[in-house]
Amino acid sequence: MIKQNQHKYSISAMCKVLQLSRSTYYYEAKETKPDETLALAIIDIFHASRQNYGTRKIKVELKKEGLIASRR
């Protein structure tokens, strides 16, 4: 709606009428790319453990290899 009327009205005025902050209008979500090296390492660890390791043990193995898999 804002883009369609951009030639008639200012963006700040339209955002004010729509009760939308300008930063929200201009915000562009960052695309996250899957980390293929991490995915391959997880698959390798899982298969090396004869498909027994769960998420906790895989995380420990990744930490030993110097890879970070979670925020904690």
Secondary structure, 3 states (H helix, E strand, C coil): CCCCCCCCCCHHHHHHHCCCCHHHHHCCCCCCCCCHHHHHHHHHHHHHCCCCCCHHHHHHHHHHCCCCCCCC
